[in-house]
């Protein structure tokens, strides 16, 4: 096979695949976790959120655009 033909085939395969095996969305990630793992992640998120609020780095009660 010619080198250019191989390159074209590889590019076509890459375009066709796209993100098929790539990053997963949040819903898919959460569906793969057990309820206990989801609970642990939620608790960690809350602790992080409140730690930011105590430092003053987070605008508690404000919405985007304000």
PDBQT receptor file of N, H, CA, C and O in Angstrom, charges set to zero:
ATOM      1  N   UNK A   1       0.836  -1.195   0.000  1.00  0.00    +0.000 N 
ATOM      2  CA  UNK A   1       0.000   0.000   0.000  1.00  0.00    +0.000 C 
ATOM      3  C   UNK A   1       0.873   1.247   0.000  1.00  0.00    +0.000 C 
ATOM      4  O   UNK A   1       1.981   1.259   0.536  1.00  0.00    +0.000 OA
ATOM      5  N   UNK A   2       0.351   2.271  -0.604  1.00  0.00    +0.000 N 
ATOM      6  H   UNK A   2      -0.549   2.261  -1.040  1.00  0.00    +0.000 HD
ATOM      7  CA  UNK A   2       1.073   3.530  -0.615  1.00  0.00    +0.000 C 
ATOM      8  C   UNK A   2       0.919   4.218   0.737  1.00  0.00    +0.000 C 
ATOM      9  O   UNK A   2      -0.084   4.051   1.431  1.00  0.00    +0.000 OA
ATOM     10  N   UNK A   3       1.927   4.986   1.085  1.00  0.00    +0.000 N 
ATOM     11  H   UNK A   3       2.742   5.122   0.521  1.00  0.00    +0.000 HD
ATOM     12  CA  UNK A   3       1.926   5.681   2.374  1.00  0.00    +0.000 C 
ATOM     13  C   UNK A   3       0.758   6.673   2.485  1.00  0.00    +0.000 C 
ATOM     14  O   UNK A   3       0.127   6.779   3.536  1.00  0.00    +0.000 OA
ATOM     15  N   UNK A   4       0.478   7.400   1.392  1.00  0.00    +0.000 N 
ATOM     16  H   UNK A   4       0.991   7.315   0.538  1.00  0.00    +0.000 HD
ATOM     17  CA  UNK A   4      -0.611   8.374   1.404  1.00  0.00    +0.000 C 
ATOM     18  C   UNK A   4      -1.965   7.693   1.591  1.00  0.00    +0.000 C 
ATOM     19  O   UNK A   4      -2.843   8.210   2.282  1.00  0.00    +0.000 OA
ATOM     20  N   UNK A   5      -2.120   6.533   0.969  1.00  0.00    +0.000 N 
ATOM     21  H   UNK A   5      -1.406   6.112   0.408  1.00  0.00    +0.000 HD
ATOM     22  CA  UNK A   5      -3.372   5.800   1.084  1.00  0.00    +0.000 C 
ATOM     23  C   UNK A   5      -3.594   5.345   2.532  1.00  0.00    +0.000 C 
ATOM     24  O   UNK A   5      -4.709   5.423   3.048  1.00  0.00    +0.000 OA
ATOM     25  N   UNK A   6      -2.536   4.874   3.175  1.00  0.00    +0.000 N 
ATOM     26  H   UNK A   6      -1.630   4.810   2.755  1.00  0.00    +0.000 HD
ATOM     27  CA  UNK A   6      -2.630   4.457   4.576  1.00  0.00    +0.000 C 
ATOM     28  C   UNK A   6      -3.008   5.653   5.444  1.00  0.00    +0.000 C 
ATOM     29  O   UNK A   6      -3.847   5.528   6.337  1.00  0.00    +0.000 OA
ATOM     30  N   UNK A   7      -2.402   6.803   5.192  1.00  0.00    +0.000 N 
ATOM     31  H   UNK A   7      -1.721   6.904   4.467  1.00  0.00    +0.000 HD
ATOM     32  CA  UNK A   7      -2.717   8.007   5.963  1.00  0.00    +0.000 C 
ATOM     33  C   UNK A   7      -4.180   8.394   5.793  1.00  0.00    +0.000 C 
ATOM     34  O   UNK A   7      -4.853   8.756   6.758  1.00  0.00    +0.000 OA
ATOM     35  N   UNK A   8      -4.665   8.315   4.552  1.00  0.00    +0.000 N 
ATOM     36  H   UNK A   8      -4.118   8.021   3.768  1.00  0.00    +0.000 HD
ATOM     37  CA  UNK A   8      -6.068   8.659   4.301  1.00  0.00    +0.000 C 
ATOM     38  C   UNK A   8      -7.010   7.697   5.022  1.00  0.00    +0.000 C 
ATOM     39  O   UNK A   8      -8.018   8.119   5.589  1.00  0.00    +0.000 OA
ATOM     40  N   UNK A   9      -6.686   6.424   4.999  1.00  0.00    +0.000 N 
ATOM     41  H   UNK A   9      -5.867   6.082   4.539  1.00  0.00    +0.000 HD
ATOM     42  CA  UNK A   9      -7.512   5.413   5.660  1.00  0.00    +0.000 C 
ATOM     43  C   UNK A   9      -7.524   5.664   7.171  1.00  0.00    +0.000 C 
ATOM     44  O   UNK A   9      -8.577   5.599   7.804  1.00  0.00    +0.000 OA
ATOM     45  N   UNK A  10      -6.369   5.946   7.738  1.00  0.00    +0.000 N 
ATOM     46  H   UNK A  10      -5.513   5.998   7.223  1.00  0.00    +0.000 HD
ATOM     47  CA  UNK A  10      -6.284   6.193   9.179  1.00  0.00    +0.000 C 
ATOM     48  C   UNK A  10      -7.073   7.452   9.565  1.00  0.00    +0.000 C 
ATOM     49  O   UNK A  10      -7.760   7.471  10.586  1.00  0.00    +0.000 OA
ATOM     50  N   UNK A  11      -6.969   8.501   8.742  1.00  0.00    +0.000 N 
ATOM     51  H   UNK A  11      -6.411   8.486   7.912  1.00  0.00    +0.000 HD
ATOM     52  CA  UNK A  11      -7.731   9.736   9.021  1.00  0.00    +0.000 C 
ATOM     53  C   UNK A  11      -9.226   9.461   8.963  1.00  0.00    +0.000 C 
ATOM     54  O   UNK A  11      -9.984   9.934   9.811  1.00  0.00    +0.000 OA
ATOM     55  N   UNK A  12      -9.651   8.694   7.959  1.00  0.00    +0.000 N 
ATOM     56  H   UNK A  12      -9.036   8.311   7.271  1.00  0.00    +0.000 HD
ATOM     57  CA  UNK A  12     -11.072   8.367   7.819  1.00  0.00    +0.000 C 
ATOM     58  C   UNK A  12     -11.566   7.569   9.019  1.00  0.00    +0.000 C 
ATOM     59  O   UNK A  12     -12.666   7.802   9.519  1.00  0.00    +0.000 OA
ATOM     60  N   UNK A  13     -10.746   6.627   9.477  1.00  0.00    +0.000 N 
ATOM     61  H   UNK A  13      -9.852   6.437   9.071  1.00  0.00    +0.000 HD
ATOM     62  CA  UNK A  13     -11.139   5.829  10.644  1.00  0.00    +0.000 C 
ATOM     63  C   UNK A  13     -11.243   6.716  11.883  1.00  0.00    +0.000 C 
ATOM     64  O   UNK A  13     -12.159   6.553  12.689  1.00  0.00    +0.000 OA
ATOM     65  N   UNK A  14     -10.326   7.636  12.033  1.00  0.00    +0.000 N 
ATOM     66  H   UNK A  14      -9.582   7.768  11.378  1.00  0.00    +0.000 HD
ATOM     67  CA  UNK A  14     -10.353   8.544  13.176  1.00  0.00    +0.000 C 
ATOM     68  C   UNK A  14     -11.581   9.430  13.169  1.00  0.00    +0.000 C 
ATOM     69  O   UNK A  14     -12.205   9.649  14.207  1.00  0.00    +0.000 OA
ATOM     70  N   UNK A  15     -11.929   9.942  11.995  1.00  0.00    +0.000 N 
ATOM     71  H   UNK A  15     -11.422   9.764  11.152  1.00  0.00    +0.000 HD
ATOM     72  CA  UNK A  15     -13.114  10.792  11.877  1.00  0.00    +0.000 C 
ATOM     73  C   UNK A  15     -14.384  10.004  12.178  1.00  0.00    +0.000 C 
ATOM     74  O   UNK A  15     -15.295  10.495  12.845  1.00  0.00    +0.000 OA
ATOM     75  N   UNK A  16     -14.424   8.776  11.675  1.00  0.00    +0.000 N 
ATOM     76  H   UNK A  16     -13.684   8.377  11.133  1.00  0.00    +0.000 HD
ATOM     77  CA  UNK A  16     -15.615   7.948  11.880  1.00  0.00    +0.000 C 
ATOM     78  C   UNK A  16     -15.813   7.622  13.361  1.00  0.00    +0.000 C 
ATOM     79  O   UNK A  16     -16.940   7.633  13.856  1.00  0.00    +0.000 OA
ATOM     80  N   UNK A  17     -14.719   7.331  14.065  1.00  0.00    +0.000 N 
ATOM     81  H   UNK A  17     -13.804   7.322  13.662  1.00  0.00    +0.000 HD
ATOM     82  CA  UNK A  17     -14.802   6.985  15.474  1.00  0.00    +0.000 C 
ATOM     83  C   UNK A  17     -15.174   8.165  16.343  1.00  0.00    +0.000 C 
ATOM     84  O   UNK A  17     -15.947   8.030  17.292  1.00  0.00    +0.000 OA
ATOM     85  N   UNK A  18     -14.626   9.313  16.021  1.00  0.00    +0.000 N 
ATOM     86  H   UNK A  18     -13.999   9.422  15.250  1.00  0.00    +0.000 HD
ATOM     87  CA  UNK A  18     -14.920  10.517  16.785  1.00  0.00    +0.000 C 
ATOM     88  C   UNK A  18     -14.710  10.302  18.265  1.00  0.00    +0.000 C 
ATOM     89  O   UNK A  18     -13.643   9.867  18.698  1.00  0.00    +0.000 OA
ATOM     90  N   UNK A  19     -15.736  10.609  19.037  1.00  0.00    +0.000 N 
ATOM     91  H   UNK A  19     -16.603  10.962  18.685  1.00  0.00    +0.000 HD
ATOM     92  CA  UNK A  19     -15.659  10.476  20.488  1.00  0.00    +0.000 C 
ATOM     93  C   UNK A  19     -16.315   9.193  20.967  1.00  0.00    +0.000 C 
ATOM     94  O   UNK A  19     -16.629   9.072  22.151  1.00  0.00    +0.000 OA
ATOM     95  N   UNK A  20     -16.528   8.247  20.091  1.00  0.00    +0.000 N 
ATOM     96  H   UNK A  20     -16.273   8.345  19.128  1.00  0.00    +0.000 HD
ATOM     97  CA  UNK A  20     -17.253   7.034  20.444  1.00  0.00    +0.000 C 
ATOM     98  C   UNK A  20     -16.677   6.356  21.681  1.00  0.00    +0.000 C 
ATOM     99  O   UNK A  20     -17.428   5.865  22.523  1.00  0.00    +0.000 OA
ATOM    100  N   UNK A  21     -15.378   6.324  21.796  1.00  0.00    +0.000 N 
ATOM    101  H   UNK A  21     -14.768   6.723  21.112  1.00  0.00    +0.000 HD
ATOM    102  CA  UNK A  21     -14.763   5.679  22.952  1.00  0.00    +0.000 C 
ATOM    103  C   UNK A  21     -14.156   6.687  23.900  1.00  0.00    +0.000 C 
ATOM    104  O   UNK A  21     -13.343   6.334  24.755  1.00  0.00    +0.000 OA
ATOM    105  N   UNK A  22     -14.547   7.938  23.752  1.00  0.00    +0.000 N 
ATOM    106  H   UNK A  22     -15.207   8.225  23.058  1.00  0.00    +0.000 HD
ATOM    107  CA  UNK A  22     -13.928   9.018  24.513  1.00  0.00    +0.000 C 
ATOM    108  C   UNK A  22     -14.580   9.271  25.856  1.00  0.00    +0.000 C 
ATOM    109  O   UNK A  22     -15.004   8.345  26.548  1.00  0.00    +0.000 OA
ATOM    110  N   UNK A  23     -14.650  10.539  26.208  1.00  0.00    +0.000 N 
ATOM    111  H   UNK A  23     -14.305  11.290  25.646  1.00  0.00    +0.000 HD
ATOM    112  CA  UNK A  23     -15.145  10.957  27.511  1.00  0.00    +0.000 C 
ATOM    113  C   UNK A  23     -16.610  10.574  27.710  1.00  0.00    +0.000 C 
ATOM    114  O   UNK A  23     -17.410  10.576  26.774  1.00  0.00    +0.000 OA
ATOM    115  N   UNK A  24     -16.929  10.252  28.941  1.00  0.00    +0.000 N 
ATOM    116  H   UNK A  24     -16.280  10.250  29.701  1.00  0.00    +0.000 HD
ATOM    117  CA  UNK A  24     -18.308   9.909  29.282  1.00  0.00    +0.000 C 
ATOM    118  C   UNK A  24     -18.956  11.133  29.922  1.00  0.00    +0.000 C 
ATOM    119  O   UNK A  24     -18.272  11.978  30.500  1.00  0.00    +0.000 OA
ATOM    120  N   UNK A  25     -20.251  11.218  29.815  1.00  0.00    +0.000 N 
ATOM    121  H   UNK A  25     -20.806  10.532  29.346  1.00  0.00    +0.000 HD
ATOM    122  CA  UNK A  25     -20.970  12.304  30.446  1.00  0.00    +0.000 C 
ATOM    123  C   UNK A  25     -21.221  12.007  31.913  1.00  0.00    +0.000 C 
ATOM    124  O   UNK A  25     -20.988  10.892  32.378  1.00  0.00    +0.000 OA
ATOM    125  N   UNK A  26     -21.693  13.002  32.634  1.00  0.00    +0.000 N 
ATOM    126  H   UNK A  26     -21.883  13.909  32.257  1.00  0.00    +0.000 HD
ATOM    127  CA  UNK A  26     -21.953  12.853  34.058  1.00  0.00    +0.000 C 
ATOM    128  C   UNK A  26     -22.989  11.783  34.365  1.00  0.00    +0.000 C 
ATOM    129  O   UNK A  26     -22.857  11.048  35.344  1.00  0.00    +0.000 OA
ATOM    130  N   UNK A  27     -24.023  11.694  33.528  1.00  0.00    +0.000 N 
ATOM    131  H   UNK A  27     -24.130  12.291  32.733  1.00  0.00    +0.000 HD
ATOM    132  CA  UNK A  27     -25.078  10.696  33.758  1.00  0.00    +0.000 C 
ATOM    133  C   UNK A  27     -24.516   9.281  33.646  1.00  0.00    +0.000 C 
ATOM    134  O   UNK A  27     -24.826   8.414  34.463  1.00  0.00    +0.000 OA
ATOM    135  N   UNK A  28     -23.686   9.059  32.624  1.00  0.00    +0.000 N 
ATOM    136  H   UNK A  28     -23.434   9.764  31.961  1.00  0.00    +0.000 HD
ATOM    137  CA  UNK A  28     -23.105   7.729  32.432  1.00  0.00    +0.000 C 
ATOM    138  C   UNK A  28     -22.158   7.400  33.580  1.00  0.00    +0.000 C 
ATOM    139  O   UNK A  28     -22.104   6.260  34.044  1.00  0.00    +0.000 OA
ATOM    140  N   UNK A  29     -21.420   8.396  34.032  1.00  0.00    +0.000 N 
ATOM    141  H   UNK A  29     -21.463   9.321  33.656  1.00  0.00    +0.000 HD
ATOM    142  CA  UNK A  29     -20.482   8.177  35.136  1.00  0.00    +0.000 C 
ATOM    143  C   UNK A  29     -21.239   7.829  36.412  1.00  0.00    +0.000 C 
ATOM    144  O   UNK A  29     -20.857   6.902  37.127  1.00  0.00    +0.000 OA
ATOM    145  N   UNK A  30     -22.306   8.564  36.701  1.00  0.00    +0.000 N 
ATOM    146  H   UNK A  30     -22.617   9.317  36.121  1.00  0.00    +0.000 HD
ATOM    147  CA  UNK A  30     -23.085   8.312  37.909  1.00  0.00    +0.000 C 
ATOM    148  C   UNK A  30     -23.787   6.957  37.843  1.00  0.00    +0.000 C 
ATOM    149  O   UNK A  30     -23.919   6.280  38.863  1.00  0.00    +0.000 OA
ATOM    150  N   UNK A  31     -24.233   6.561  36.665  1.00  0.00    +0.000 N 
ATOM    151  H   UNK A  31     -24.126   7.111  35.836  1.00  0.00    +0.000 HD
ATOM    152  CA  UNK A  31     -24.915   5.271  36.515  1.00  0.00    +0.000 C 
ATOM    153  C   UNK A  31     -23.968   4.109  36.810  1.00  0.00    +0.000 C 
ATOM    154  O   UNK A  31     -24.409   3.036  37.224  1.00  0.00    +0.000 OA
ATOM    155  N   UNK A  32     -22.674   4.320  36.598  1.00  0.00    +0.000 N 
ATOM    156  H   UNK A  32     -22.316   5.191  36.262  1.00  0.00    +0.000 HD
ATOM    157  CA  UNK A  32     -21.697   3.258  36.821  1.00  0.00    +0.000 C 
ATOM    158  C   UNK A  32     -21.295   3.135  38.291  1.00  0.00    +0.000 C 
ATOM    159  O   UNK A  32     -20.667   2.149  38.677  1.00  0.00    +0.000 OA
ATOM    160  N   UNK A  33     -21.650   4.125  39.113  1.00  0.00    +0.000 N 
ATOM    161  H   UNK A  33     -22.160   4.925  38.799  1.00  0.00    +0.000 HD
ATOM    162  CA  UNK A  33     -21.267   4.114  40.528  1.00  0.00    +0.000 C 
ATOM    163  C   UNK A  33     -22.331   3.448  41.382  1.00  0.00    +0.000 C 
ATOM    164  O   UNK A  33     -23.509   3.421  41.026  1.00  0.00    +0.000 OA
ATOM    165  N   UNK A  34     -21.901   2.918  42.506  1.00  0.00    +0.000 N 
ATOM    166  H   UNK A  34     -20.944   2.940  42.796  1.00  0.00    +0.000 HD
ATOM    167  CA  UNK A  34     -22.847   2.357  43.464  1.00  0.00    +0.000 C 
ATOM    168  C   UNK A  34     -23.470   3.508  44.248  1.00  0.00    +0.000 C 
ATOM    169  O   UNK A  34     -22.907   4.602  44.276  1.00  0.00    +0.000 OA
ATOM    170  N   UNK A  35     -24.613   3.288  44.881  1.00  0.00    +0.000 N 
ATOM    171  H   UNK A  35     -25.071   2.399  44.859  1.00  0.00    +0.000 HD
ATOM    172  CA  UNK A  35     -25.220   4.349  45.689  1.00  0.00    +0.000 C 
ATOM    173  C   UNK A  35     -24.261   4.880  46.763  1.00  0.00    +0.000 C 
ATOM    174  O   UNK A  35     -24.249   6.079  47.040  1.00  0.00    +0.000 OA
ATOM    175  N   UNK A  36     -23.470   4.007  47.362  1.00  0.00    +0.000 N 
ATOM    176  H   UNK A  36     -23.481   3.032  47.138  1.00  0.00    +0.000 HD
ATOM    177  CA  UNK A  36     -22.522   4.434  48.391  1.00  0.00    +0.000 C 
ATOM    178  C   UNK A  36     -21.446   5.351  47.795  1.00  0.00    +0.000 C 
ATOM    179  O   UNK A  36     -21.069   6.349  48.409  1.00  0.00    +0.000 OA
ATOM    180  N   UNK A  37     -20.963   5.015  46.616  1.00  0.00    +0.000 N 
ATOM    181  H   UNK A  37     -21.270   4.205  46.117  1.00  0.00    +0.000 HD
ATOM    182  CA  UNK A  37     -19.951   5.848  45.963  1.00  0.00    +0.000 C 
ATOM    183  C   UNK A  37     -20.522   7.216  45.596  1.00  0.00    +0.000 C 
ATOM    184  O   UNK A  37     -19.844   8.234  45.733  1.00  0.00    +0.000 OA
ATOM    185  N   UNK A  38     -21.782   7.235  45.124  1.00  0.00    +0.000 N 
ATOM    186  H   UNK A  38     -22.333   6.408  45.012  1.00  0.00    +0.000 HD
ATOM    187  CA  UNK A  38     -22.426   8.517  44.801  1.00  0.00    +0.000 C 
ATOM    188  C   UNK A  38     -22.572   9.365  46.050  1.00  0.00    +0.000 C 
ATOM    189  O   UNK A  38     -22.370  10.579  46.012  1.00  0.00    +0.000 OA
ATOM    190  N   UNK A  39     -22.927   8.721  47.166  1.00  0.00    +0.000 N 
ATOM    191  H   UNK A  39     -23.092   7.735  47.197  1.00  0.00    +0.000 HD
ATOM    192  CA  UNK A  39     -23.086   9.442  48.433  1.00  0.00    +0.000 C 
ATOM    193  C   UNK A  39     -21.756  10.052  48.870  1.00  0.00    +0.000 C 
ATOM    194  O   UNK A  39     -21.711  11.197  49.320  1.00  0.00    +0.000 OA
ATOM    195  N   UNK A  40     -20.676   9.284  48.735  1.00  0.00    +0.000 N 
ATOM    196  H   UNK A  40     -20.713   8.354  48.369  1.00  0.00    +0.000 HD
ATOM    197  CA  UNK A  40     -19.352   9.787  49.117  1.00  0.00    +0.000 C 
ATOM    198  C   UNK A  40     -18.942  10.979  48.251  1.00  0.00    +0.000 C 
ATOM    199  O   UNK A  40     -18.393  11.956  48.760  1.00  0.00    +0.000 OA
ATOM    200  N   UNK A  41     -19.208  10.903  46.945  1.00  0.00    +0.000 N 
ATOM    201  H   UNK A  41     -19.654  10.109  46.531  1.00  0.00    +0.000 HD
ATOM    202  CA  UNK A  41     -18.886  12.011  46.057  1.00  0.00    +0.000 C 
ATOM    203  C   UNK A  41     -19.700  13.256  46.410  1.00  0.00    +0.000 C 
ATOM    204  O   UNK A  41     -19.176  14.370  46.397  1.00  0.00    +0.000 OA
ATOM    205  N   UNK A  42     -20.970  13.064  46.721  1.00  0.00    +0.000 N 
ATOM    206  H   UNK A  42     -21.396  12.159  46.731  1.00  0.00    +0.000 HD
ATOM    207  CA  UNK A  42     -21.828  14.194  47.079  1.00  0.00    +0.000 C 
ATOM    208  C   UNK A  42     -21.337  14.857  48.365  1.00  0.00    +0.000 C 
ATOM    209  O   UNK A  42     -21.298  16.084  48.453  1.00  0.00    +0.000 OA
ATOM    210  N   UNK A  43     -20.968  14.062  49.349  1.00  0.00    +0.000 N 
ATOM    211  H   UNK A  43     -21.000  13.065  49.277  1.00  0.00    +0.000 HD
ATOM    212  CA  UNK A  43     -20.459  14.623  50.608  1.00  0.00    +0.000 C 
ATOM    213  C   UNK A  43     -19.164  15.392  50.387  1.00  0.00    +0.000 C 
ATOM    214  O   UNK A  43     -18.961  16.459  50.966  1.00  0.00    +0.000 OA
ATOM    215  N   UNK A  44     -18.292  14.846  49.548  1.00  0.00    +0.000 N 
ATOM    216  H   UNK A  44     -18.457  13.979  49.078  1.00  0.00    +0.000 HD
ATOM    217  CA  UNK A  44     -17.030  15.520  49.252  1.00  0.00    +0.000 C 
ATOM    218  C   UNK A  44     -17.305  16.870  48.567  1.00  0.00    +0.000 C 
ATOM    219  O   UNK A  44     -16.654  17.870  48.869  1.00  0.00    +0.000 OA
ATOM    220  N   UNK A  45     -18.267  16.884  47.652  1.00  0.00    +0.000 N 
ATOM    221  H   UNK A  45     -18.795  16.071  47.407  1.00  0.00    +0.000 HD
ATOM    222  CA  UNK A  45     -18.620  18.118  46.948  1.00  0.00    +0.000 C 
ATOM    223  C   UNK A  45     -19.151  19.168  47.917  1.00  0.00    +0.000 C 
ATOM    224  O   UNK A  45     -18.809  20.346  47.809  1.00  0.00    +0.000 OA
ATOM    225  N   UNK A  46     -19.982  18.747  48.856  1.00  0.00    +0.000 N 
ATOM    226  H   UNK A  46     -20.260  17.791  48.944  1.00  0.00    +0.000 HD
ATOM    227  CA  UNK A  46     -20.543  19.676  49.835  1.00  0.00    +0.000 C 
ATOM    228  C   UNK A  46     -19.441  20.247  50.725  1.00  0.00    +0.000 C 
ATOM    229  O   UNK A  46     -19.405  21.449  50.988  1.00  0.00    +0.000 OA
ATOM    230  N   UNK A  47     -18.543  19.378  51.186  1.00  0.00    +0.000 N 
ATOM    231  H   UNK A  47     -18.571  18.401  50.973  1.00  0.00    +0.000 HD
ATOM    232  CA  UNK A  47     -17.426  19.856  52.024  1.00  0.00    +0.000 C 
ATOM    233  C   UNK A  47     -16.575  20.872  51.268  1.00  0.00    +0.000 C 
ATOM    234  O   UNK A  47     -16.183  21.898  51.825  1.00  0.00    +0.000 OA
ATOM    235  N   UNK A  48     -16.291  20.587  50.006  1.00  0.00    +0.000 N 
ATOM    236  H   UNK A  48     -16.609  19.754  49.553  1.00  0.00    +0.000 HD
ATOM    237  CA  UNK A  48     -15.484  21.496  49.195  1.00  0.00    +0.000 C 
ATOM    238  C   UNK A  48     -16.209  22.818  48.991  1.00  0.00    +0.000 C 
ATOM    239  O   UNK A  48     -15.601  23.884  49.085  1.00  0.00    +0.000 OA
ATOM    240  N   UNK A  49     -17.504  22.753  48.714  1.00  0.00    +0.000 N 
ATOM    241  H   UNK A  49     -17.998  21.887  48.638  1.00  0.00    +0.000 HD
ATOM    242  CA  UNK A  49     -18.296  23.964  48.496  1.00  0.00    +0.000 C 
ATOM    243  C   UNK A  49     -18.301  24.849  49.734  1.00  0.00    +0.000 C 
ATOM    244  O   UNK A  49     -18.117  26.061  49.629  1.00  0.00    +0.000 OA
ATOM    245  N   UNK A  50     -18.510  24.256  50.902  1.00  0.00    +0.000 N 
ATOM    246  H   UNK A  50     -18.659  23.271  50.987  1.00  0.00    +0.000 HD
ATOM    247  CA  UNK A  50     -18.552  25.038  52.132  1.00  0.00    +0.000 C 
ATOM    248  C   UNK A  50     -17.166  25.545  52.525  1.00  0.00    +0.000 C 
ATOM    249  O   UNK A  50     -17.048  26.623  53.108  1.00  0.00    +0.000 OA
ATOM    250  N   UNK A  51     -16.133  24.796  52.220  1.00  0.00    +0.000 N 
ATOM    251  H   UNK A  51     -16.229  23.920  51.746  1.00  0.00    +0.000 HD
ATOM    252  CA  UNK A  51     -14.774  25.263  52.508  1.00  0.00    +0.000 C 
ATOM    253  C   UNK A  51     -14.474  26.514  51.685  1.00  0.00    +0.000 C 
ATOM    254  O   UNK A  51     -13.851  27.453  52.181  1.00  0.00    +0.000 OA
ATOM    255  N   UNK A  52     -14.914  26.524  50.436  1.00  0.00    +0.000 N 
ATOM    256  H   UNK A  52     -15.420  25.761  50.033  1.00  0.00    +0.000 HD
ATOM    257  CA  UNK A  52     -14.720  27.700  49.588  1.00  0.00    +0.000 C 
ATOM    258  C   UNK A  52     -15.520  28.881  50.128  1.00  0.00    +0.000 C 
ATOM    259  O   UNK A  52     -15.041  30.016  50.134  1.00  0.00    +0.000 OA
ATOM    260  N   UNK A  53     -16.741  28.604  50.579  1.00  0.00    +0.000 N 
ATOM    261  H   UNK A  53     -17.129  27.683  50.574  1.00  0.00    +0.000 HD
ATOM    262  CA  UNK A  53     -17.591  29.674  51.101  1.00  0.00    +0.000 C 
ATOM    263  C   UNK A  53     -16.971  30.300  52.352  1.00  0.00    +0.000 C 
ATOM    264  O   UNK A  53     -17.034  31.515  52.535  1.00  0.00    +0.000 OA
ATOM    265  N   UNK A  54     -16.383  29.487  53.194  1.00  0.00    +0.000 N 
ATOM    266  H   UNK A  54     -16.332  28.500  53.045  1.00  0.00    +0.000 HD
ATOM    267  CA  UNK A  54     -15.761  29.997  54.418  1.00  0.00    +0.000 C 
ATOM    268  C   UNK A  54     -14.531  30.838  54.110  1.00  0.00    +0.000 C 
ATOM    269  O   UNK A  54     -14.227  31.786  54.834  1.00  0.00    +0.000 OA
ATOM    270  N   UNK A  55     -13.819  30.493  53.033  1.00  0.00    +0.000 N 
ATOM    271  H   UNK A  55     -14.066  29.722  52.445  1.00  0.00    +0.000 HD
ATOM    272  CA  UNK A  55     -12.638  31.256  52.644  1.00  0.00    +0.000 C 
ATOM    273  C   UNK A  55     -13.017  32.551  51.929  1.00  0.00    +0.000 C 
ATOM    274  O   UNK A  55     -12.191  33.452  51.785  1.00  0.00    +0.000 OA
ATOM    275  N   UNK A  56     -14.256  32.640  51.488  1.00  0.00    +0.000 N 
ATOM    276  H   UNK A  56     -14.928  31.909  51.605  1.00  0.00    +0.000 HD
ATOM    277  CA  UNK A  56     -14.699  33.819  50.760  1.00  0.00    +0.000 C 
ATOM    278  C   UNK A  56     -14.450  33.724  49.264  1.00  0.00    +0.000 C 
ATOM    279  O   UNK A  56     -14.613  34.709  48.544  1.00  0.00    +0.000 OA
ATOM    280  N   UNK A  57     -14.057  32.550  48.790  1.00  0.00    +0.000 N 
ATOM    281  H   UNK A  57     -13.924  31.750  49.375  1.00  0.00    +0.000 HD
ATOM    282  CA  UNK A  57     -13.793  32.370  47.372  1.00  0.00    +0.000 C 
ATOM    283  C   UNK A  57     -15.045  32.014  46.581  1.00  0.00    +0.000 C 
ATOM    284  O   UNK A  57     -14.998  31.919  45.354  1.00  0.00    +0.000 OA
ATOM    285  N   UNK A  58     -16.145  31.821  47.262  1.00  0.00    +0.000 N 
ATOM    286  H   UNK A  58     -16.183  31.899  48.259  1.00  0.00    +0.000 HD
ATOM    287  CA  UNK A  58     -17.356  31.366  46.607  1.00  0.00    +0.000 C 
ATOM    288  C   UNK A  58     -18.484  32.329  46.971  1.00  0.00    +0.000 C 
ATOM    289  O   UNK A  58     -18.660  32.681  48.138  1.00  0.00    +0.000 OA
ATOM    290  N   UNK A  59     -19.239  32.748  45.968  1.00  0.00    +0.000 N 
ATOM    291  H   UNK A  59     -19.096  32.462  45.020  1.00  0.00    +0.000 HD
ATOM    292  CA  UNK A  59     -20.344  33.678  46.232  1.00  0.00    +0.000 C 
ATOM    293  C   UNK A  59     -21.600  32.891  46.567  1.00  0.00    +0.000 C 
ATOM    294  O   UNK A  59     -22.364  32.531  45.672  1.00  0.00    +0.000 OA
ATOM    295  N   UNK A  60     -21.815  32.628  47.819  1.00  0.00    +0.000 N 
ATOM    296  H   UNK A  60     -21.195  32.921  48.546  1.00  0.00    +0.000 HD
ATOM    297  CA  UNK A  60     -22.954  31.841  48.262  1.00  0.00    +0.000 C 
ATOM    298  C   UNK A  60     -24.240  32.642  48.061  1.00  0.00    +0.000 C 
ATOM    299  O   UNK A  60     -24.314  33.806  48.455  1.00  0.00    +0.000 OA
ATOM    300  N   UNK A  61     -25.233  32.034  47.463  1.00  0.00    +0.000 N 
ATOM    301  H   UNK A  61     -25.173  31.088  47.143  1.00  0.00    +0.000 HD
ATOM    302  CA  UNK A  61     -26.517  32.677  47.267  1.00  0.00    +0.000 C 
ATOM    303  C   UNK A  61     -26.596  33.568  46.050  1.00  0.00    +0.000 C 
ATOM    304  O   UNK A  61     -27.652  34.142  45.786  1.00  0.00    +0.000 OA
ATOM    305  N   UNK A  62     -25.535  33.704  45.310  1.00  0.00    +0.000 N 
ATOM    306  H   UNK A  62     -24.677  33.237  45.525  1.00  0.00    +0.000 HD
ATOM    307  CA  UNK A  62     -25.543  34.530  44.102  1.00  0.00    +0.000 C 
ATOM    308  C   UNK A  62     -25.763  33.628  42.890  1.00  0.00    +0.000 C 
ATOM    309  O   UNK A  62     -25.333  32.475  42.872  1.00  0.00    +0.000 OA
ATOM    310  N   UNK A  63     -26.430  34.165  41.893  1.00  0.00    +0.000 N 
ATOM    311  H   UNK A  63     -26.779  35.102  41.907  1.00  0.00    +0.000 HD
ATOM    312  CA  UNK A  63     -26.627  33.408  40.665  1.00  0.00    +0.000 C 
ATOM    313  C   UNK A  63     -25.650  33.911  39.611  1.00  0.00    +0.000 C 
ATOM    314  O   UNK A  63     -25.036  34.967  39.764  1.00  0.00    +0.000 OA
ATOM    315  N   UNK A  64     -25.521  33.153  38.561  1.00  0.00    +0.000 N 
ATOM    316  H   UNK A  64     -26.020  32.296  38.436  1.00  0.00    +0.000 HD
ATOM    317  CA  UNK A  64     -24.626  33.581  37.487  1.00  0.00    +0.000 C 
ATOM    318  C   UNK A  64     -25.151  34.866  36.864  1.00  0.00    +0.000 C 
ATOM    319  O   UNK A  64     -26.359  35.066  36.734  1.00  0.00    +0.000 OA
ATOM    320  N   UNK A  65     -24.245  35.708  36.495  1.00  0.00    +0.000 N 
ATOM    321  H   UNK A  65     -23.264  35.546  36.601  1.00  0.00    +0.000 HD
ATOM    322  CA  UNK A  65     -24.646  36.956  35.840  1.00  0.00    +0.000 C 
ATOM    323  C   UNK A  65     -24.840  38.117  36.801  1.00  0.00    +0.000 C 
ATOM    324  O   UNK A  65     -25.054  39.246  36.360  1.00  0.00    +0.000 OA
ATOM    325  N   UNK A  66     -24.771  37.873  38.085  1.00  0.00    +0.000 N 
ATOM    326  H   UNK A  66     -24.597  36.956  38.444  1.00  0.00    +0.000 HD
ATOM    327  CA  UNK A  66     -24.924  38.971  39.054  1.00  0.00    +0.000 C 
ATOM    328  C   UNK A  66     -23.597  39.558  39.400  1.00  0.00    +0.000 C 
ATOM    329  O   UNK A  66     -23.524  40.491  40.199  1.00  0.00    +0.000 OA
TER     330      UNK A  66
